[in-house]
Amino acid sequence: MSCSMRSLVEDDDRYLKSFQLFLERSSEHQCMQDFIHGILPDILASIGEGKANLNMMGVGSGAGEIDLEMFSQLHLKHPAVTVDNQVVEPSAQQLHLYKVLVSQKPNLDYIKFTWNKMTAAEFEKHWRENHLSKKMDFIHMIQMLYYVKDPGATVTFYQSLLDRNGKLLIILVSGESGWGKLWRTFRTQLCNTEISQCVTTGDIKAYLESKTVSYQSYKLPSQMDITECFTEGDQRGELLLDFLTEVLNFSSTAPPELKRGVLDLLKTPDCSKEVDGRVIFNNTLEVLVVDPLQ
């Protein structure tokens, strides 16, 4: 990454603003909801094998909306079961929102929440240093492997925590999405070397296959309106560009040729299509459901 450019994650406020706008502009949460209500129930039915209590963990759970959706499906499948839920989330702001959501939501007394204000790496260190041996029935890592130094090693550690019938659920952008093309083209200019921001499910699948780990995959078609990115000086467009590139104030700090290259690429059929005069970016996600280590 050019020395004039800083990573978006260095500015928590701007990151959250751009993320919020991304959610408004994209069908991301809708395609996740469709998965949670359509496919996830059968996956959840396969875990736990008659246990009275399930151990679950969300790594990078954010403000908890998706977690609580998953719990509602779990409760339908296992109505008598209690849950110990470990929440691993480094953002104090997001953890606060999650706690508020839990306090407002009725009928969650079957869940015991343990709040860990930590990154995935800090939690791993904490787990190892304390020689914890608890096994997990379900772990999810939704849109978070961009923010770790070594995605493969992170997947292997959390997979090692799974019980015999446990499942590790990973959601990332698909290698065939517009993100995949953007990152393959500008990896050296855009990708922060400290954390592996340019990772797609293509990378994770290649890693799992190299370790002969079994998994199932599900595509989640999704799109995002990025029209405002092409209007110079548009504040929303600039926020979206920050989110797309993971660069703080990309419009004002990127070298002109990089900015031009990114904007040109975003308009190509590899990344987007034009619908009724709007530029619609291919935001397709993929779910990987990983089995325990053998």
Phi, psi and omega in degrees: 000134180304144185294342179279348184253138178246155180289140179301327184291351177287342181241095187303317182298312182292322178301312183294324177297314182292324179294318179299317179295319177303316180296322178295322186273347186243167176262023186301307183293329179294317181290329175292319178301316181300319179294314183298323182272337185262313188251322185302322182307321180291326177293316180294329180295335185274350182265158168093332180028066173079010178288151177274340181224135179248139175261121183232159181211135172247122180255113186076049187285349180061224184271005168088357184301314183292320178305312184292328174299316181294321179298323181296323177289320178300317182296326177294322182280324183231070189298335184266357188276142170262159187229132166260117185243119175268121177255121180246111186207122183280342184273118178300322181298313181293319178299320179299314180298322179298314181297321177298315180301316179297319182293334182269345187267125180284164170061039176251016185291350176280355181249131171255118182266133170243121187263124179239102178280083186209157168282170177300321181291319178296321179294319178300315179298314179302317182296314182291316183296328181266005177051044181285142185235004181303137179259146185256142177270333182205127176233135175235143179229094187257117177052043182232348183289355174290341191251026176236155182290321185226093184302319182298311180296324179295315178300316183296319179298309184291329175296326181293344179275352186287141172285178188304318180256015184290166178223141172251119182255124181242131171237128178216171172292146178288147175298340181267005180279175174299327178301316181303314180295315180301313184288323178296325184283319188241026184308313186291328181277327188260332193274127179291133183283338182287323179229145191276077188288337188263040183264138176237174177296335177302317179294316183292321179296319178298320179295311181299319181293325178294335179260008184048046177267134180275143180204162171244151179230149181220126177277139177239095180300134182207155179216166182215134178279114182245020185308319185294343179299337186263006175257109182307129175084356179289122186297319179292319177300320180292322176296317179295321177297321175302316183292318181296322184264347186061026179247133179290124181052050183308315185302323185263345183249343182285143172303142186306321182290328177290316179301314180298316181298317180295312181297320178297316182294320182300335181272351183283158179300338177295334183247323191215168170228158179260128180228116179051042177080000178258149177262116186248113185278141179280104185255026186304132179255168174219141177256133172244128177250110190258136179278163180296160173297138180275000000 
